[in-house]
Amino acid sequence: MAGSFLQTSRLLLQSCSGTPSFHVCKLHMTSSMAAKEHYKVLVVGGGSGGISMSARMKRKVGAGNVAVIEPSEKHYYQPLWTLVGAGAKSISSSERSTSSVIPSGVKWIRSRVQEFNPDKNCVRTDKGSEISYEYLIVALGLQLHYEKIKGLPEGFKYPKIGSNYSVQTVDKTWNALKNFKEGNAIFTFPNTPVKCAGAPQKIMYLSDAYLRKTGKRAKANIIYNTSLPVLFGIKKYADSLWKIVKSRDLNVNFRHNLIEVRPDKQEAVFEKLDNPGETVVFEYEMLHVTPPMGPPDVLKRSSLADEAGWLDVDKDILQHKKYPNVFGIGDCTNLPTAKTAAAVAAQSAVLDRTISNVMKNKQPDKKYDGYTSCPLVTSYNTVILAEFDYTGQPLETFPIDQSKERMIMYYMKASLMPQIYWHGLLKGFWGGPGPYRKIMHLGLK
Ligand SMILES: Cc1cc2nc3c(=O)[nH]c(=O)nc-3n(C[C@H](O)[C@H](O)[C@H](O)COP(=O)(O)OP(=O)(O)OC[C@H]3O[C@@H](n4cnc5c(N)ncnc54)[C@H](O)[C@@H]3O)c2cc1C
């Protein structure tokens, strides 16, 4: 009897890191202290995927049993930043307070996770708290690495340079474009996976349109320097983009990777990836930087990561390959599809079902097909709506050829999608356009 009591006490006092502590990490605790530290569902990251899943989990297990760990006071609808960088939307229209998007009753833990301990079902935050869970949803997004380009991020203090990828630098893109006089306007794509792989070139098409509108286009040489060997990964849409590139006199250089910015001289240095050791220097009047990206450091150093550092999940059901009570969604995962909010939406519906089944000790039965989408903004009123799946085949919602530039798609991107995001995805009601696609294709897709 005494032995068992001592054992229980030891368990109660076992900390996340395995050392004795007064924080309680074990499951199914009953003391009031344990109740504060333990959640049935713990969501890490309060971005698109994290908020959407916490809304869905609230409906499943009740608000009091769900917590979200998110350090930022602000939540952003990042897809709008393409338009913010081109002066078509304000940054404030992409922003809400985090407190307003956390589902009511769900606990918001305003911290940064510093350590995962999936063998003990708990995490440790930068404030030193240890929080345990029965089910963990990892939705950390990805990490931007401006510092991997020599001269950045401090180079952003100079004018003529911007980046739509960060809330701190997106306005600088618009400043550089507004103040363009004459010379090279250069747009880059790094040598890493990125989120929204179309965004690095969308701002090029918008800049071209702006310079035409303001009568400066004749004095501009527009250049897209990309690390990739293709303009876009899906041929159907790449073919359309090539026609635009040619008709608008845009220059594309493949396998050019930005490695240094000399903002005082307005010079950008690129390595030629197919000729190791060879570099080329471009002068610029405007430079849009898409930074190298990678998995969050905290994930990379944990046992949840695959060899490349991304969250190692099953591509069909989004459950962790080694820890069955851990799940993932969004940019931080190793799902072999393009990283977008549209993908997050489709994933959220599948993950909801997977977790439901796991909670009932049933086999997951709904599969994610890799659906993702990229509205390729090609001017201030046109979009090519790319939609595709794991196979790289188009998976289009509408029964029309979506590889054509269309005004209706622009209005969808600029006006309708933000509403679907705030009122559908973040509330856990929007699981992607799958059901509508079926209806529009008379059940054939
Ligand atoms: C310029 C641009 C244009 C885009 N255009 C489109 C588009 O047109 N269509 C589209 O579908 N998608 C687009 N996207 C991509 C889309 O925004 C992302 O794919 C989507 O937001 C991913 O959601 P997520 O939840 O995985 O990550 P995020 O929404 O980035 O959320 C991650 C969250 O984790 C938090 N976090 C980070 N570290 C920690 C930690 N240690 N502890 C706790 N929390 C942490 C962060 O603060 C953040 O809130 C675009 C993105 C950009 C930048």
The ligand as an ORCA input file, in Angstrom:
! r2SCAN-3c Opt
* xyz 0 1
  C       3.379     36.239    -48.635
  C       2.558     35.010    -48.418
  C       1.563     34.693    -49.305
  C       0.791     33.546    -49.124
  N      -0.212     33.293    -50.002
  C      -1.030     32.229    -49.803
  C      -2.154     32.010    -50.654
  O      -2.409     32.790    -51.573
  N      -2.941     30.942    -50.402
  C      -2.684     30.083    -49.371
  O      -3.459     29.150    -49.181
  N      -1.618     30.261    -48.547
  C      -0.793     31.317    -48.731
  N       0.268     31.537    -47.876
  C       0.691     30.478    -46.929
  C      -0.133     30.385    -45.651
  O      -0.206     31.624    -44.997
  C       0.526     29.340    -44.739
  O       0.758     28.167    -45.452
  C      -0.368     29.031    -43.534
  O      -0.530     30.186    -42.740
  C       0.231     27.881    -42.721
  O      -0.452     27.711    -41.514
  P       0.299     27.068    -40.245
  O      -0.707     26.988    -39.176
  O       1.020     25.853    -40.670
  O       1.431     28.129    -39.885
  P       1.242     29.631    -39.397
  O      -0.085     30.164    -39.803
  O       2.447     30.365    -39.863
  O       1.233     29.519    -37.806
  C       2.298     29.038    -37.037
  C       2.131     29.591    -35.632
  O       3.031     28.937    -34.749
  C       3.500     29.898    -33.815
  N       4.768     29.422    -33.255
  C       5.988     29.419    -33.839
  N       6.907     28.905    -33.005
  C       6.249     28.587    -31.860
  C       6.655     27.983    -30.635
  N       7.925     27.629    -30.394
  N       5.716     27.779    -29.684
  C       4.400     28.097    -29.899
  N       3.982     28.658    -31.050
  C       4.891     28.904    -32.021
  C       3.632     31.164    -34.634
  O       3.653     32.329    -33.820
  C       2.418     31.076    -35.551
  O       1.321     31.764    -35.017
  C       1.040     32.695    -48.013
  C       2.025     33.034    -47.082
  C       2.770     34.193    -47.258
  C       3.816     34.571    -46.248
*
